């Protein structure tokens, strides 16, 4: 019996449907790329992120299987984010000096916490670094954007949208990878519960609710620059906390 799907008209119909789905989801690529771009330094091109995202979208359309009971839009979002993050991993978009400053802040947080036996406030972190608060705030501004895709689980109860979904999905189905993700989620959830409430609120509004810094400032009635400081500091606290028990993961997720 002749397979009807081998007929030229069937193949042409499949190609047309594929093209339709790609075009239908192109706006999703630009939306995701823009959200990621907003968290990166100015030298990262939005067009480059969009191009990488389109590669992810095409892969999603070609590999999508409705039998898994997952919507194409949801699956495509995962593939698009993964492709964009993979493209960023190949770029040296973060100056070495900024990465060095981020590590210095992390170390200062760890030292202050060990010395004080509690979570240090920003004055104590600045003092540990040997700088005044104004200079410390400048450092926090400089290291913004270094944390894209890192320590990205912001749900306290283990539910809701976790930023760990930004991880590349090439090996997500491996048992070892699934175990790592589960362990890291638990570590992050515990670390988030330990950071100051306002920093926890800022992370939740920024990552879960996807509000801009300006919108968060309006919600909590603080200046936008203050929100920026709190966000950067919260992420660095989490990185420092995770590195104490999982040294290679906090800095290696991106």
Order of alpha helices (4+ residues) and beta strands (2+ residues): alpha-alpha-alpha-alpha-alpha-alpha-alpha-alpha-alpha-alpha
